Amino acid sequence: MQFPATHLTGTLIKRYKRFLADIQLDDGSIVTAHTPNSGSMMGCAVPGSRAVLTRSNSPGRKYPLTWELVQVNGIWIGIHTSYPPKLVAEGVVNGTIAELQGYPVIRPEVTCGESRIDLLLSGGAVPCWVEVKNVTLVEDGVALFPDAVTTRGQKHLRELLRLVRQGERGVIFYVIQRGDAEAMAPADRIDPEYGRLLREVVSQGVEALAYRAEVSPTEIRLVKRLPVLL
């Protein structure tokens, strides 16, 4: 996934109201950008950090600029939560994700029970449902999810378990949009119920995969599978 060459750069002033951020561009002007991330962005929304923005030409947008990346301690971090499912689909097609090969058909955003699952892979022996999570929090080399309590995330785990019990394949897929992680783990101190539930569903057949992305102001791509520490 590539960013347009016309992307903008600046310095984060503050993030507020969840979906807004004030950023001073390199030309000195101050803009308000849409923040495509509803999480806490723990450790990412640090005032003074470098930021990358893109501009939308859609006439209906109130905030035409979108905050895409932030640089913390020299590490570029992808904050856009709609990108990970696209990165996983891309990784299935180009063969990067070896564990999800053999599925010629990929459908995004498929309703399943009371949830909407990010990807449905079909054409293999059994359907494969893949729920994708964006991970931006890293501590001591370990990527952690979630960065805030997530009842929605817990609901997805239960839905994947239901699918596995009926003979289909269920995968919880963590995309770490930063390059300084060497492993993935549930953030038990933030959402202990999520961690408990993740361990439970994995023990009953739900697969947990984690891939680290290489992130730069020009491109984001999956590059390496990381161990999931349960």
C-alpha positions in Angstrom: 0.0 0.0 0.0 1.6 3.3 -1.2 0.9 6.9 -0.2 0.6 9.5 -2.9 3.8 11.5 -3.6 1.9 14.6 -2.7 1.5 13.7 1.0 2.0 16.5 3.6 4.3 16.5 6.6 4.2 18.5 9.8 4.2 18.4 13.6 1.4 17.2 15.9 0.0 19.9 18.2 -2.7 17.8 19.8 -5.3 15.1 19.2 -8.8 15.7 20.6 -12.5 14.7 20.3 -11.1 11.2 19.2 -11.3 12.0 15.5 -9.6 15.4 15.2 -6.0 16.5 15.4 -4.3 19.9 15.0 -1.1 19.7 13.1 1.4 22.4 12.1 2.6 21.8 8.6 6.1 22.4 7.6 5.2 25.6 5.9 4.1 27.0 9.3 0.3 26.8 8.7 -1.9 25.0 11.3 -4.6 22.6 10.0 -7.2 20.4 11.6 -7.1 16.8 10.2 -9.4 13.8 10.5 -7.9 11.1 12.8 -9.0 7.7 11.5 -8.6 5.9 14.8 -11.2 5.6 17.6 -8.8 4.0 20.1 -6.8 5.7 22.8 -3.7 5.8 20.6 -1.7 5.3 23.8 1.9 6.3 23.2 1.1 7.6 19.6 -0.6 10.9 20.1 2.4 12.6 21.6 2.5 16.4 20.9 5.6 17.4 19.0 5.8 14.2 17.0 6.3 14.3 13.2 3.1 13.5 11.2 2.2 12.5 7.7 -1.1 13.6 6.2 -2.9 13.0 2.9 -5.5 15.2 1.2 -8.9 14.0 -0.1 -10.5 15.6 -3.1 -14.0 14.5 -2.0 -16.1 17.7 -2.0 -18.3 16.5 0.9 -15.6 16.2 3.5 -15.6 18.7 6.3 -11.9 18.0 7.0 -10.1 17.1 3.7 -6.8 16.2 5.4 -6.3 12.8 7.0 -3.6 12.1 9.6 -2.0 8.9 8.4 1.3 8.3 10.3 3.1 9.5 13.4 6.8 9.2 14.3 7.6 8.4 17.9 11.2 7.8 19.0 12.3 7.5 15.4 9.7 4.9 14.5 6.9 5.5 12.0 3.5 4.2 13.1 0.5 3.7 11.0 -2.6 4.9 12.8 -5.3 4.4 10.1 -7.5 1.6 11.4 -9.1 0.8 7.9 -5.7 -0.1 6.4 -5.0 -3.4 8.2 -7.7 -5.4 6.4 -6.5 -4.1 3.1 -2.9 -5.0 4.0 -4.0 -8.6 4.9 -6.0 -8.9 1.7 -2.9 -7.7 -0.2 -0.7 -10.1 1.7 -3.0 -13.0 0.8 -2.9 -12.1 -2.9 0.9 -11.6 -3.1 1.7 -14.6 -1.0 3.3 -12.8 2.0 0.9 -14.5 4.4 1.7 -18.2 4.0 -0.9 -19.3 6.5 -3.8 -17.9 4.4 -3.0 -19.3 1.0 -5.4 -21.4 -1.1 -8.3 -19.0 -1.0 -8.9 -17.4 -4.5 -11.9 -15.4 -3.4 -11.7 -12.5 -0.8 -14.7 -10.6 0.4 -14.5 -7.7 2.7 -16.9 -6.7 5.5 -19.2 -9.7 5.6 -22.0 -9.9 8.0 -21.9 -12.9 10.3 -24.3 -13.4 13.1 -24.4 -10.2 15.1 -21.0 -9.0 13.8 -19.4 -7.9 10.7 -16.1 -9.7 10.0 -13.3 -8.0 8.1 -12.5 -10.7 5.5 -14.1 -13.9 4.3 -11.8 -16.1 2.3 -13.4 -18.8 0.2 -12.6 -21.3 -2.5 -10.6 -23.5 -0.2 -11.7 -26.6 1.8 -13.7 -24.6 4.3 -14.5 -20.8 4.5 -12.0 -18.8 6.5 -13.2 -15.8 8.5 -10.5 -13.2 9.3 -11.0 -10.4 11.8 -8.2 -7.9 11.6 -7.0 -5.6 14.4 -4.7 -2.6 14.1 -1.9 -2.6 16.8 0.0 0.6 17.5 1.1 0.0 21.2 4.5 -1.5 21.8 6.2 -1.9 25.1 9.7 -3.4 25.5 9.5 -4.9 22.0 6.1 -6.5 22.6 3.1 -5.3 20.6 0.0 -5.1 22.8 -3.7 -5.1 22.0 -6.0 -3.5 22.8 -5.0 0.0 23.9 -8.4 0.5 25.6 -11.2 -1.8 26.8 -12.9 -3.2 23.8 -16.3 -4.9 24.2 -16.5 -5.0 20.4 -13.2 -6.9 20.2 -14.5 -9.4 22.7 -17.6 -9.9 20.6 -15.5 -10.6 17.5 -13.6 -13.3 19.4 -16.9 -15.0 20.5 -18.1 -14.9 16.9 -14.9 -16.5 15.6 -15.3 -19.3 18.2 -18.9 -19.9 17.0 -17.7 -20.2 13.4 -14.9 -22.7 14.4 -17.4 -24.8 16.3 -19.6 -25.1 13.2 -16.6 -26.5 11.2 -15.3 -23.3 9.6 -12.0 -21.5 10.0 -11.7 -18.5 12.3 -8.6 -16.2 12.5 -7.9 -13.2 14.7 -5.2 -11.3 12.8 -3.1 -8.6 14.4 -1.4 -6.1 12.1 1.4 -4.2 13.9 1.8 -1.0 12.0 5.3 -0.2 13.3 8.7 -1.8 13.0 9.9 -2.1 16.6 8.0 -5.2 17.8 9.3 -8.7 18.0 6.3 -10.4 19.5 2.6 -9.9 20.1 0.5 -10.3 23.3 -2.8 -9.3 24.8 -2.7 -6.2 26.9 -4.0 -7.8 30.1 -3.5 -4.7 32.3 -5.7 -2.7 29.9 -8.4 -5.2 29.2 -8.0 -8.4 31.2 -11.3 -9.8 29.9 -10.1 -9.6 26.3 -6.9 -11.4 27.2 -8.8 -14.1 29.1 -11.2 -14.5 26.2 -8.4 -14.6 23.6 -6.7 -17.4 25.4 -10.0 -19.3 25.7 -10.9 -19.1 22.0 -7.4 -20.0 20.8 -7.4 -23.1 23.0 -10.6 -24.1 21.2 -9.4 -23.7 17.7 -9.4 -20.0 16.7 -6.1 -19.1 15.1 -4.1 -16.1 16.2 -1.8 -14.6 13.7 0.4 -11.4 14.0 2.4 -9.7 11.3 4.6 -6.7 11.5 4.4 -4.0 8.9 7.2 -1.9 7.5 5.9 1.7 7.7 7.4 4.7 6.0 6.0 8.0 4.6 5.8 6.4 1.1 4.5 2.8 1.8 3.1 0.3 4.3 3.5 -3.4 3.7 3.5 -6.6 5.8 6.9 -8.1 6.1 7.2 -10.6 9.0 5.1 -12.9 11.1 5.6 -12.5 14.9 4.9 -15.0 17.7 1.7 -14.5 19.7 2.5 -14.8 23.4 -0.4 -16.3 25.3 
